[in-house]
Every structure is written in structure tokens, then in C-alpha cells.
């Protein structure tokens, strides 16, 4: 699947549409099939239903496609991805996910065709395409390997025309969405939850977790990851910046993001009366919840970690030991195909080995933040709160 949907590329994708309701048309209307869209001269612009395709809920279709993919029903997933791209031919991420379905089904020719179409639609991460395990069944076939070679050559030529690449760091303003408690009283103190979205998402999506909490008696803020990127027509955000030609700078970028997150927390605590502070993250945001929470442990009462991983390579023994009084809530889906369930278990075992108080909640489901699991985290937070 696309990079936001793979562990090694630090996931947490937009394309799950975690918070979208499923209440839309799931198939093409027969009225649409009567129209020859390839020949505009035959289209009747006065026909009452000619634009009904604009009412199709693409988020709902994408959600069903992802659910089928998560369940291992790749043929069903391909049907829904085809429905999505039928209405949006510039959706490079969905076209790529469709190619992945064909790869998992072992159809080399269709996988090659659709991965080429995905690149043409803007999905240009050839490095990811080359190692994506979804193509294991077709990698090594003439059709697929030839397509990848052609794409690599095309993208390499495009890159060479752009010239060299250097990096500079600089200050900038980033968005942060915020919800205040019901009947907010500025003279009172409230708990604060800062939520870190996954790779490819943004504050506008992750702030909708607010609707899934049972009570709204705390401040909830969702800052924006500092690194925008595009996959076809979509713009998403990441908490880290991959610079393969400059690995030390990539690591520095991660440290800068941790400092940025800590700065967001400090600024919010200065702006509002806050008692306990919790850092919550999903997928890539979860990885940064662990790293930032442990390195800046004095800021936090606890960490709430959904569907992510603990990167001990970025944490020293001294840092791990110093933060062991942090309480940690981990939730992970047993059917998570993007960050394996065992990854959450490993994080739990590692933290407990250092003496952390860890609450682990498993749920039957995929890479997501389900409402019942979020409310379990909410109960845990209240039980640990100063009140």
C-alpha cells in the first residue's frame, strides 16, 4: 500500500478515512453508464441527472476499500478502489493502492499497469514501490520488473532536470486545531490532550477524535506535522523528513519535531490553565508520542499510544530510565496490517522492562482509533488525573 500505510515508511494514512461515516452510493448508477463520457459532444447538459456523480461519497468508498484490504479481501478492495478512481482519475494514492491489490492477487500485468498509472497521477516514490511487500508475488516477473525499470528511468530523468537538492532549517508558523471543554471557564484548570496525527493526515482530520470522546471536560489540541508532501492530488503531513542522501539531517529533523511538539505543549500550558497533560498519537504520531513523551517527560502526566511503535534507537538508556514514572496507555488492533499487533506488544514489554506503568488494550480491528478503545483511554486518563 502507499507509504502512509506501511510500517517501514512510517504510516498512519489519510486514505483510511478513519472518521468518515459509510453512508454513500457504493456503485455506479445505471444512468451514468448510459452516457458516453469519452465523447462530450453526446452529453446533454440539461439532463437532470447528468451531474449526479458529484454526489457520490468518495470517502465512504475509500473506507470500504481499506476495510476490505485490511481483511485480506483484495478482490473486493480492488472493486472499491476502481469505484473511487472512476470518479477521480488524479487520485494517485488510490490508484497505487489498487495496484497493490493486484500485486497481492498475483496479477503481474495489472499490477504493472496500475502502478504505472499511479506514478503518472503523481505517486512518484519509486523507492517505496521497489520494496513494498504488496508486490512480492509479482516482483521478478517480466511485466512488473520492466514497468518498474521504465518508471525508475523516467523519474530519474525528471529528477536530474531539477538540479541538486540542499536543505535549510528555518522558523515557520504551523496550524493547530483546538477544542475547549463544554462550558469552558478560563478561570478553571483542565486536563490537556495533545493529539499527533499519523503520516499523511492533518489537524483537520485528527481533531475529529473529539467527537469520539465520551466527555468533553478537557482541552484537546491537534498540531500539524511540519513536513508537507503530496501523493497525486492529496497533501498530507509528516513528523519527519526523509533525506536518504543526508541521514544525519533526517535524524536531526526528527529531533526538531520533538522539540516542536514540546513547544506546542508549553505554549498551550501558558495560554490556558492546565493541570495534567497527556500526549496522544496514532501510527507515526504514536512513534513521536513515545519519543517526545520520554525525552520531555517532565511535561506529561501520561502517554496514549494507538497503533504505533517505540523507536528505541532514538532513545538512550538514560532517557528511558529517567522517564519511567510516566504512565502509558497502549491500544493496538489485532488485525492491524500496517503496524503489526506484535509491535504494540513489543513496546509494552520494553517499557515494562524499564519499570513503566503500562496499560495495554487490544481490540479486534485494523489500523485505526476506534471509539470504544479511545473511551478506554479516556477512562484510564481520568483514573490517573489529579482531578
ZIGI-V773741 format. One record per backbone hydrogen bond with DSSP energy under -1.0 kcal/mol. CO is the residue of the C=O (numbers start at 0). NH is the residue of the N-H. Records with the same first field share a line. If there is no record, write none. Layout:
CO->NH ; NH
This chain:
1->4
2->5
3->11 ; 12
6->9
10->198 ; 283
13->16
16->19
28->32
31->34
34->36
35->38
38->41
39->42
43->46
46->49
48->51
50->53
51->54
52->55
55->57
56->60
57->61
58->62
59->63
60->64
61->65
62->66
63->67
64->68
65->69
66->70
67->72
68->71
71->73
72->76
73->77
74->78
75->79
76->80
77->81
78->82
79->83
80->84
81->85
83->86
87->90
89->91
90->94
91->95
92->96
93->97
94->98
95->99
96->100
97->101
98->102
99->103
100->104
101->106
102->105
105->107
106->110
107->111
108->112
109->113
110->114
111->115
112->116
113->117
114->118
115->119
116->120
117->122
118->121
121->123
123->125
124->128
125->129
126->130
127->131
131->134
132->135
134->138
137->140
140->144
141->145
142->146
143->147
144->148
145->149
146->150
147->151
148->152
149->153
150->154
151->155
152->156
153->157
154->158
155->159
156->160
174->223
176->221
178->219
180->183
184->187
189->274
190->218
191->277
192->220
193->279
195->281
197->200
200->236
201->205
202->206
204->207
205->208
206->209
207->210
208->211
215->181
218->192
219->178
220->194
221->176
226->237
228->235
230->233
233->230
235->228
236->199
237->226
242->245
245->249
246->250
247->251
248->252
249->253
250->254
251->255
252->256
253->257
254->258
255->259
256->260
257->261
258->262
259->263
260->264
261->265
262->266
263->267
264->268
265->269
266->270
267->271
272->189
275->191
276->300 ; 301
277->193
278->303
279->195
280->305
281->284
282->286
283->287
284->288
285->289
286->290
287->291
288->292
289->293
290->294
291->295
295->298
296->299
300->326
301->278
302->328
303->280
304->330
305->282
309->311
310->313
311->314
315->319
316->320
317->321
318->322
320->323
322->325
326->302
327->358
328->304
329->360
330->306
331->362
332->335
339->342
340->344
341->345
342->346
343->347
344->348
345->349
346->350
347->351
348->352
350->355
351->354
356->327
358->329
360->331
362->333 ; 364
364->334
365->367
369->373
370->374
371->375
372->376
373->377
374->378
375->379
376->380
377->381
378->382
379->383
